[in-house]
Amino acid sequence: MNSQDPAAFAAQLIAQRHTVLPKRLIEPGPDETQIKQLFLAAATAPDHDQLMPWRFLIIPQNKRAALGDLFAKALLERDDSATPEQVLAARDKAFRSPFLMLLSVDEGQPPFEIDVQERVLSAGCAVQNILLLATAMGYGSSLTSGKALKSTCLREGLGLRDTEHAICFLSIGTIGSQRPLRLRPSVSSFFKIW
């Protein structure tokens, strides 16, 4: 372990994490060993009753064209007047990240008393663990969502069950370029004492 104070090291790592949009990520992405480490980090997330209500679906490079087709269909499903340029732009989103995966949360598995918000929170903790470890590995990362995640064709195309919710895509890769870092909120803006 690093000789530095563990709390200081963790605080420094957390402070370094920031969003790098998929279009700013380039090859290489994480290798097989690193991907396994990322998932081991996810597995340490808090998980009431060890429910594991979340799943990650890796979208390999050889499936990106199929995902692009789903994005295009999802756009046309909600807007049949979309222009060819808009359809092409939707399709292009599938190719922007070296490593891409979808996060889903299943709200329909027992025990049913574990609320869906707690399941989503558990998934969020798993995601944050992945993002922090990716940052420590030197990669950029981001979460993206959008209207396509609610579309029937995308859900069916990715094999999601009726009780699963597509939450977001995670993108990880080498930082090709980045925008200036946004200011973090002041601590006083998000807490109060009861």
NORVENVEN-V465788 format. One record per pair of residues at least 24 apart in sequence whose ideal C-beta (glycine too) atoms are under 10 Angstrom apart, sorted by the first residue. I is the first residue (numbers start at 0). GAP is how many residues later the second one is. If there is no record, write none. Layout:
i = {I I}
gap = {GAP GAP}
This chain:
i = {8 9 9 12 12 12 12 13 13 13 13 14 14 15 15 15 15 16 16 16 16 16 16 16 16 16 17 17 17 17 17 17 17 17 17 17 17 18 18 18 18 18 18 18 18 18 18 18 19 19 19 19 19 19 19 19 19 19 19 19 19 19 19 20 20 20 20 20 20 20 20 20 21 21 21 21 21 21 21 21 21 21 21 21 21 21 21 21 21 22 22 22 22 22 22 22 22 22 23 23 23 23 23 23 23 23 23 23 23 23 24 24 24 24 24 24 24 24 24 24 24 24 24 24 24 24 24 25 25 25 25 25 25 25 25 25 26 26 26 26 26 26 26 27 27 27 27 27 28 28 28 28 28 28 28 28 28 28 28 28 29 29 29 29 29 29 29 29 29 29 29 29 30 30 33 33 33 33 33 33 34 34 34 34 36 36 36 36 36 37 37 37 37 37 37 37 37 37 37 37 37 37 37 38 38 38 38 38 39 39 39 40 40 40 40 40 40 40 40 40 41 41 41 41 41 41 41 41 41 42 42 43 43 43 44 44 44 44 44 44 44 44 44 44 45 45 45 45 45 45 46 46 46 46 46 46 46 47 47 47 47 47 47 47 47 48 48 48 48 48 50 50 50 50 50 50 50 50 51 51 51 51 51 51 52 52 52 52 52 52 52 52 52 52 52 52 52 52 52 52 52 52 53 53 53 53 53 53 53 53 53 53 53 53 53 53 53 54 54 54 54 54 54 54 54 54 54 55 55 55 55 55 55 55 55 55 56 56 56 56 56 56 56 56 56 56 56 57 57 57 57 57 58 58 58 58 58 58 58 58 58 59 59 59 60 60 60 60 62 62 62 63 63 63 63 63 63 63 64 64 64 65 65 65 66 66 66 66 66 66 66 66 66 66 66 67 67 67 67 68 68 68 69 69 69 69 69 69 69 69 69 70 70 70 70 70 70 71 71 72 72 72 72 72 72 73 73 73 73 73 73 73 73 73 73 73 74 74 74 74 74 75 75 76 76 76 76 76 76 76 77 77 77 77 78 89 89 89 92 92 92 92 93 95 95 95 95 95 96 96 96 96 96 96 96 96 96 97 97 97 97 97 97 97 98 98 98 98 98 98 98 99 99 99 99 99 99 100 100 100 100 100 100 101 101 101 101 101 101 101 101 101 102 102 102 102 102 102 102 102 102 102 102 103 103 103 103 103 103 103 103 103 103 103 103 104 104 104 104 104 105 105 105 105 105 105 106 106 106 107 107 107 107 107 108 108 108 115 115 118 119 119 122 122 122 123 123 126 126 126 129 129 130 130 132 133 133 133 133 134 136 137 137 138 138 138 138 138 139 139 139 139 139 139 139 139 140 140 140 140 140 141 141 141 141 141 141 142 142 142 142 142 143 143 143 143 144}
gap = {127 122 126 119 120 122 123 114 117 118 121 120 169 116 119 120 165 111 114 115 116 117 118 119 123 124 113 117 122 123 124 157 160 161 163 164 166 112 121 122 123 124 125 152 159 160 162 163 77 115 119 120 121 122 151 152 153 154 155 156 157 158 159 75 76 119 121 123 150 156 157 158 71 72 73 74 75 76 78 118 119 120 121 122 147 148 149 150 151 69 70 72 73 74 119 148 153 154 72 73 116 118 147 149 150 151 152 153 154 155 71 72 73 74 75 114 115 116 117 146 147 148 149 150 151 152 153 70 71 72 114 147 148 149 150 151 34 70 71 72 146 147 149 70 71 111 145 146 32 68 69 70 71 105 110 112 142 143 144 145 68 69 100 103 104 107 108 109 111 142 143 144 68 106 65 99 100 103 105 138 64 66 95 137 93 96 97 99 100 61 63 88 91 92 93 94 95 96 99 101 103 132 134 62 87 90 91 94 89 90 93 85 87 88 89 90 91 92 93 95 61 81 83 84 85 86 87 88 91 83 86 81 82 85 76 77 78 79 80 81 82 83 84 85 72 75 76 78 79 80 67 71 72 75 76 78 79 63 65 66 67 70 71 73 74 61 62 64 65 69 55 58 59 60 63 67 68 71 54 57 67 70 71 74 51 52 53 54 55 56 61 63 65 66 67 68 69 70 73 110 111 112 49 50 51 52 65 66 68 69 70 71 72 73 110 111 113 46 47 48 49 50 51 68 71 105 109 45 46 47 48 67 70 71 74 114 43 44 45 46 47 101 102 103 107 109 112 41 42 43 44 112 35 38 40 41 42 43 99 110 112 39 40 41 34 37 38 39 31 37 95 27 29 30 31 32 33 36 26 29 30 28 91 92 24 26 27 28 33 35 81 87 90 91 102 24 25 26 27 25 84 88 24 78 81 83 84 85 86 87 88 75 77 80 82 83 86 76 81 75 78 79 80 81 84 72 73 74 75 76 77 78 79 80 81 83 71 72 73 76 78 75 77 70 71 73 74 75 76 77 69 70 72 73 68 56 57 58 51 53 55 76 75 46 48 73 75 77 43 44 45 47 72 73 74 75 76 41 42 73 74 75 76 78 35 40 42 71 72 73 74 44 69 70 71 72 73 29 67 68 69 70 71 47 52 56 58 64 65 66 67 68 24 27 40 42 46 62 63 64 65 66 67 45 51 54 55 56 57 59 60 61 62 63 64 58 59 60 61 62 54 55 56 57 58 59 56 57 58 53 54 55 56 57 52 54 55 47 49 46 45 47 42 44 45 43 44 40 41 43 40 42 39 41 39 36 37 38 39 37 35 36 37 32 33 34 35 36 31 32 33 34 35 36 37 38 29 30 31 32 34 26 27 28 29 30 31 24 25 26 27 28 24 25 26 27 24}
